[in-house]
């Protein structure tokens, strides 16, 4: 008898969690897209990064400042690759 009540309680808690997760996901789809930043807030840069672990490359073309911090990939900071030009 106690085992049956425990299973029912666990089922109710799991069902509640699934419903909350579903409502959160549907709510996130209904939110409008945020406004773009004002003109002039982003600067044009030409920076090339490479992950030292897996070799993934990333090009940054706009950034909020001229020397943005390196992005992280494979839980490590990416390495700045000097332009050939």
Secondary structure as UniProt FT lines:
FT   HELIX           2..30
FT   TURN            39..40
FT   STRAND          43..50
FT   TURN            52..54
FT   STRAND          57..63
FT   STRAND          72..73
FT   TURN            74..75
FT   STRAND          76..77
FT   STRAND          79..81
//
